[in-house]
């Protein structure tokens, strides 16, 4: 049974990906606590949903390189910020994703 937090009522189209941004860091590398105004926009997030892939000219779909649950890094100002059911999410194109983090 999926947790209620994981349920999302938005389905991405084509090569778009829905990402939930991870929280910004509260401390600097030196251990200094940062106020809200000094925090940078997060550039990491967890993939919540993936579209079917880009439709090519020959009618076939190109597979998307990320999957639900992957942790990704994206550009600071990439994608569109949307609020769905009180949650802040980002809708990105696959090309806006810079890297997939591995464990």
N, C-alpha and C positions, 0 to 999 in steps of 0.2 A: 504494500500500500504506500503510495507516494505521500510525502509530507505535504501539508497544506501550503507551506512556503514555496515548494517547488512547482506548484500548479500555476500556469500562466495562461491568460486568455488571449494571447496574441500569437499568431502564426506567421513567421517571416516568409516572404516570397523570394523566389530566385536564389541569388547567392548572398542573401542577407542573414545576419546572425543577431540574436538577442543576447545581450550581455548584462549581467548585474554587476555594477562596479563594486570593487572591494573598498573598504573604509580607508581613508587617508591616514597616514602615520600620525600618531599623537606626539612622538618624540623625534628629535633630530638625531643624526648619527652620533653626536656628542652627548646625548642624553638630556637635552634641554626640552622641556615641555613646550609645545607649540600652541598658540591660541588659534581659534577657528579661522581668523582672518589670514593667518600666515600659512595655512595648509594649502598645498597644491592640489589641483584636481587629480583624482586617481587615474592611473594609466593601466591598471590591472583589473581583471574581472573574471567572473565565472560564466560560462556559456549556459544559457537556459534553454535555448531552442535554436535550431538550424533549419534554414530553408532547403528545398530540394536540389538546388544547384542552378547555375546559369544555363539558360537554353541556348545551345549553339545553332548555327545556321542550318545544320543538317538535321535538326529536330531532336538531337540527343542532349541529355543533361550532363554537365560537368560536375563531378562529385566535389563537395565542400571538404576542405582539409581538416576542419575541426568538428568535434562532436559534443553533444550535451554533456556537461560536467567538466569539460576542459577548462583550465585556467590559462588566460591569454593576456598579452600585452598589446595595447593599441595606442594610436596617436593621441596626444593630449586633447585635441579639438576635433577628433574624428567622430563621425556618426551623428545621430540625433538623440537628444535626451527626451524621454517620454515618461509620463507618470501613468501607471496602470494599477488600479486597485490600491492606491496609496504607496506603491513601490516605484522607486526611480530605476528605470532601465535605460539601456542604450541600444539603439538599432544601428548596426554597422554593416557595411559591405564586407565581404571576405577580404577584399584587397586592403581594407583599413586595418586589419589585424596584422601586427608586425611579427609576433612570435607566439608559439604555444609553449607554456612552461611544462617541464617534465620533473618528475619527482625522483 
